[in-house]
């Protein structure tokens, strides 16, 4: 395989893999709360305790992936445009 063909095939395969992951699992863990749904705090003795609910994921611990969000937006625009 030539170097140019490899340079084209590598990003294409990564993109295809991300599209497959967005189709199979559209939700990923929240990056702010690490999937807990709330922040971790410590009490005065240093023991971990439950903090406030995460506002970014609304305390579910899951967020929609960027690729799936873009796909949903494009699908909605197309659907409204053909109406």
N, C-alpha and C positions, 0 to 999 in steps of 0.2 A: 504494500500500500504506500502510495507516495505521501509525502509530508503535507501537501495541500489537501489531499483527500482525508487524511487523518485530522487536520485542523478543522475541516468542515463536519466530519462525522462525530467528533467528540462533543461539541456544544449541542449538536442535534440530539444525540443520545441522552445527554443530561436533561435537555428540555422535554424530551419524550418521557423520560422517567418521572419528572416532576408533574407532568400532565397526568400520568397514570396514578401517581400518588394522590393528586387532588381529586381524581375521579373515585378512587377506592376509599380514601379517608379524607373527606372535605374539612374536617375539624382537627386542629392540632391543640396542644396544650398551651395555655396562656403563658406568655413570657414574663409577665409581671409577677404573678403569684406562683409560677411553676406548677400549675395544675391543681393547686390546693383549693382555690376559690377564696382564699383569704390570706392576708399577710401574717408573717410570723413575728411575734414580739417576745421579749423576755421579761419576766417579772423581776422583782428586786433581788431575788436569790440567784438569778441567772438561768432559771428554768424556762424552756420555750413555752409560750402560750399562744392561743389564737388571737390574732389581731382583727382589724377591720375587714369587712368584705371587700373583695376586689371590684373596683368600679369598671375596669376595662372589660372583664368577661362576665360581669353581673353575677359573680359568685358561683359560676358553673365550672370554672376551671378549663373551659374549652373556648377556642376562638376559631373563626373561619379563616382558612388559608388565603393568602393573597391571590393565588391563581384561581381559586374557586370564586372569590369575590369578583374578580375581573370577568370570569365566565358568566356569572349570574348577572352582572351589570350589562354585558353585551347582549345576553339573551333577552333581558327585559327591554332594552332599547330596540332590538329587532322586533320583538312582539308588539310593542307600542307603535312602531313605525309601519307595520303592515296592517294595523287595524283600520 
